[in-house]
């Protein structure tokens, strides 16, 4: 079997890289972070690509772009202790990643017509938007004027990602919907912990909590998106549209 598509093997490598990143960050073992953190998105992106390349549509390309810019963000934040400007680079990279995910989810919604009235999506969207508004209102007064606008833009972007994932309700399969939605929530949680720990007050265990929620978020988003495009019903639907 192709090891590039072997889910258990790639899952173990990803899990070990995530564990190494968490342990290295928590204990201040920087060489371990340098070794493990770059592997996270490389392994996940490779696994996603080799499973989805036969589909190769706009949806999968946008998800792949989101994983790529997440890797850029990881690299920048890994060196923020050397130069604080790297934090802004990381912020920008993750902003682009979230926009890619948002466009992917929106493409999914537009690509699959019909579906029930999306009242769960509306409720979830209101909750996500309210959380983004109040959390940004908590963070912005604590930061310098030069970074306030980027923080607001980032809060809007990650809220839109969560809202777009919520509107996939009824437009994909339950397994894919709940995996991506949970991943989006965990991504929001990770960024919230990071922002609160950095700008409001230090949190006990923030280092490992941020990385754990982030690592799980990316796996669920990639896995949920892959479940959507590789589901037999979706494959048949695509084949019917192309005939």
Secondary structure, DSSP 8 states (H G I E B T S, - for coil): --TTT-HHHHHHHHHHHHHHHHHHHHHT-HHHHHHHHHHHHHHHHHHHHHHHTTT--HHHHHHHHHHHHHHHHHHHHHTTTT-THHHHHHHHHHHHHHHHHHHHHHHHHHHS---S--HHHHHHHHHHHHHHHHHHHHHHTTS-HHHHHHHHHHHHHHHHHHHHHHTTTTTS-HHHHHHHHHHHHHHHHHHHHHHIIIII---TTHHHHHHHHHHHHHHHHHHHHHHHHHSHHHHHHHHHHT-
